[in-house]
Amino acid sequence: MKQNKFILTNLFLFFLAYPIYGQYLKETGITQKLLIELQNSLTLNTADTALINALTNNDLHELALNREFIKRHNNLFTHKIETKGITDQKNTGRCWLFAGLNVLRPQVIKKYSLKNFEFSQSYLAFYDKLEKANFVLEFVIQTRDRDLMDRELVEIIDDCVQDGGYWQWFVALVDKYGLVPKEIFPETHQTSNTWLMNRLINEQVLAGANVLRKMAKGGSDETEMRVAKLRILKNVYKILVMNYTKPPEDFVWRYEDKDGKIIETKKFTPLEFYKEAIGSSLKDYVSLIHYPGREYNRLYEFDNCRNVFDYPNPRSANVDIELIKDLIKKSIISNEPVWIGCDIGKGSDREKGILSSQIFNYDAIFKPEFKMDKETRIFYRYSASNHAMVIQGIDIKDGKPIKYLVENSHGSDEGEQGFYTMYNDWFDDYLYEAIINNKYLPQEIKEIFKQDPIHLPLWDPMTELLKVE
């Protein structure tokens, strides 16, 4: 309603000014007359000149920092989940894998009485890249009759094999390949610096895709094309092994508990270790999204948005933001961390570890005339869920959450020893997805997941929004 009034007011002012500005309405470019008009519209006083001097000689973030907000800020939380250590994804886009494993990490630390623990992120990333390569090649086989400029095919080829992903991709990998401790399959230089490795893998996959399409034009059937696909995947597998080393098929885990006792387990396969260490299914978790502009309390499916070809497309229920807050509150109080997808690039002070829409007051400097709400930011691609983190604590006042303790995966030098404080205003503006255990959902929300989903294509804003790196 407020936005409609804003638009009507501006239209009214525009038509009042029509006699003055009507001469520019037929001009499509920046003409000399229009440039003069722009120049004449700006009048600088002494304060403006001082501000220009400050802006051109200092960091904009420092100038815009809201000192009144900083004075009110604190790192106190009424409930915190006990976790130890902080993880570091280094120079990669694997936040979704790190966040997924950080949701599970406290369970293992508690179950085995450990001082600290990490799952191997590289183990899942190895198979993620192999699966993504297979997905692209198989999609090319199944769409071999389409034009190369087909929009969906372009989206698949353009994305190809990279680091980013979705919660549902994490679940698919764990369900298929299991988990291993980090010491069983540790990081290498390349796994922590993936851009060149990704480029070399993509070169193989896309060159292979070209071969497959040429085979189709030459009359080859699917069987012949899959023989060629196998050859391509063998090349990809070799690149992966040379950069990661070969993943374990089974292992014995030897660890030290918090009392200093050395314990050696039986031999596990990665799937056996997952079932032993976690004991519950990741399929019990569901994706709740906040997508203004789309109908609430509806189920959405993101077509051909997968890493594992023979697994289902991701599905999410679009719900009110206040419901998401309430369910996160229930999860944290029950000592269950919550995976979130958000836009870390706005309202974020990485040095202080603060996420708030109030921390930087750019409006006081630039006094912008036009503003965007969350729906506009989504549909105009101004904001996207570019990072996954884990909520590990909550601060509640008068029964309502006022801020959240968020575990990041960029080491302990960032934020408060690797943690952020996320305020409610930032939650409303820049949080897009939360992964909640099904047991916390009210029945009416569980019913949403029984609906026939509304299908969204790869180029829908939310399909792009939910992918984190």
URHUNOR-V129663 format. One record per pair of residues at least 24 apart in sequence whose C-alpha atoms are under 8 Angstrom apart, sorted by the first residue. I is the first residue (numbers start at 1). J is the second residue. Records with the same first field share a line. If there is no record, write none. Layout:
BEGIN
I: J + J
END
This chain:
BEGIN
51: 365
61: 360
64: 360 + 361 + 362 + 364 + 365
65: 359 + 360 + 361
66: 358 + 359 + 360 + 361
69: 358 + 359
70: 359
75: 421
76: 395
77: 393 + 394 + 395 + 396 + 403 + 404 + 405
78: 393 + 394 + 395 + 396
79: 332 + 333 + 393 + 394 + 395
80: 332 + 335 + 392 + 393 + 394 + 405
81: 332 + 335 + 336 + 337 + 392 + 393
82: 106
83: 109
84: 115 + 116 + 117
85: 116 + 117
86: 407 + 408 + 409 + 410 + 411 + 412 + 417 + 418
87: 118 + 408 + 409 + 410 + 411 + 412
88: 409 + 410 + 411
89: 192 + 409 + 410 + 411
90: 192 + 193 + 410
91: 192 + 193 + 194
92: 163 + 191 + 192 + 193 + 194 + 195 + 469
93: 163 + 164 + 468 + 469
94: 125 + 163 + 164 + 165 + 469
95: 164 + 387 + 388 + 389 + 409 + 468 + 469
96: 164 + 165 + 166 + 167 + 170 + 387 + 388 + 389 + 468 + 469
97: 121 + 124 + 125 + 165 + 170
98: 409
99: 339 + 388 + 389 + 390 + 408 + 409
100: 167 + 170 + 339
102: 390
103: 336 + 337 + 338 + 339 + 390
104: 278
107: 278
108: 277 + 278
111: 277
112: 257
113: 257 + 258
114: 256 + 257 + 258
115: 257 + 258
117: 181
118: 181 + 182
119: 179 + 180 + 181 + 182
120: 179 + 180 + 181 + 182 + 183 + 184 + 185 + 186 + 187
121: 182 + 187
122: 185 + 186 + 187 + 191 + 244
123: 179 + 180 + 185 + 247
124: 173 + 174 + 177 + 179
125: 163
126: 240 + 244 + 247
127: 173 + 177
128: 173 + 307 + 308
129: 161 + 162 + 163
130: 233 + 236 + 237 + 240
131: 307 + 308 + 309
132: 160 + 161 + 306 + 307 + 308
133: 160 + 161 + 205 + 233 + 236
134: 229 + 233 + 308 + 309
135: 306 + 307 + 308 + 309
136: 160 + 205 + 209
137: 205 + 208 + 209 + 212 + 229
138: 229 + 309
140: 209 + 212 + 213
141: 212 + 213 + 222 + 225
144: 213 + 216
145: 216
152: 457 + 458
155: 458 + 459
157: 206
160: 202 + 205
161: 198 + 201 + 202
162: 198
163: 194 + 469
164: 467 + 468 + 469
165: 467 + 468 + 469
166: 466 + 467 + 468
167: 287 + 435
168: 314
169: 306 + 307 + 308
171: 282 + 283
172: 308 + 311
173: 308
174: 271 + 274
175: 271 + 282
176: 271
177: 270 + 271
178: 269 + 270 + 271 + 272 + 273 + 274
179: 270 + 271 + 273 + 274
180: 270 + 273 + 274
181: 253
184: 248 + 251 + 253
185: 247 + 248
187: 244
188: 243 + 244
190: 243 + 244
191: 243 + 244
197: 239 + 243
201: 236 + 239
204: 232 + 235 + 236
205: 232 + 236
208: 232
284: 437 + 438 + 439
285: 435 + 436 + 437 + 438
286: 316 + 435 + 436 + 437 + 438
287: 315 + 316 + 317 + 433 + 434 + 435 + 436
288: 316 + 317 + 318 + 319 + 324 + 433 + 434 + 435 + 436
289: 316 + 317 + 318 + 319 + 432 + 433 + 434
290: 318 + 319 + 320 + 321 + 431 + 432 + 433
291: 318 + 319 + 375 + 432 + 462
292: 374 + 375
293: 375
294: 318
296: 320
297: 445 + 448
298: 448 + 451 + 453 + 454
299: 448 + 449 + 451 + 452 + 453 + 454
300: 453 + 454 + 455 + 456
301: 453 + 454 + 455 + 456
302: 455 + 456 + 457 + 458 + 463
303: 455 + 456 + 457 + 458
304: 457 + 458
305: 458 + 463
315: 453
317: 448 + 449
321: 428
324: 434
325: 401
327: 436 + 440 + 441
328: 434 + 436
329: 394 + 401
330: 440
331: 436 + 437 + 440
332: 391 + 392 + 393 + 394
336: 392
337: 390 + 391 + 392 + 393
338: 390 + 391 + 392 + 434 + 435 + 436
339: 388 + 389 + 390 + 391 + 434 + 435 + 436
340: 388 + 389 + 390 + 391 + 431 + 432 + 433 + 434 + 435
341: 385 + 386 + 387 + 388 + 389 + 431 + 432 + 433 + 434 + 466 + 468
342: 384 + 385 + 386 + 387 + 388 + 430 + 431 + 432 + 433
343: 383 + 384 + 385 + 386 + 387 + 430 + 431 + 432
344: 385 + 386 + 387 + 430
345: 386
346: 430
347: 426
349: 415
350: 414 + 415
351: 414 + 415 + 416
352: 414 + 415 + 416 + 420
353: 414 + 415 + 416 + 418 + 419 + 420 + 421
354: 415 + 420 + 421 + 422 + 423
355: 420 + 421 + 422 + 423 + 426
356: 422 + 423 + 424 + 425 + 426
357: 425 + 426 + 429
358: 425
374: 429 + 430
378: 461 + 462 + 465
379: 461
381: 461
383: 430 + 465
384: 464 + 465 + 466
385: 430 + 431 + 432 + 464 + 465 + 466 + 467 + 468
386: 465 + 466 + 467 + 468 + 469
387: 468 + 469
388: 468 + 469
432: 465 + 466
433: 466
END
